[in-house]
């Protein structure tokens, strides 16, 4: 059994919450609550990984990425 760990982001939107996984491109889901969105993300990640493994594609790993935060200042 292998363990995969992914960073998820949940943001409020007009109908509740939008969740996505930056490393797994195209993996997006929604929910009315944060908890529902987290549940939907777990299910979506599981399905995505099953598809990759079925196609014999090695799932990406978080340690292969670089995360930065950039700050911008504007005179408006």
ABEGO torsion letter per residue (X at the ends): XBBBBBBBBBBBBAAEBBBBBAABBGBBBBBABAAAAAAAAAAAAAAAAAAAAAAGBBBBBAAABBBBBBBBBBBX
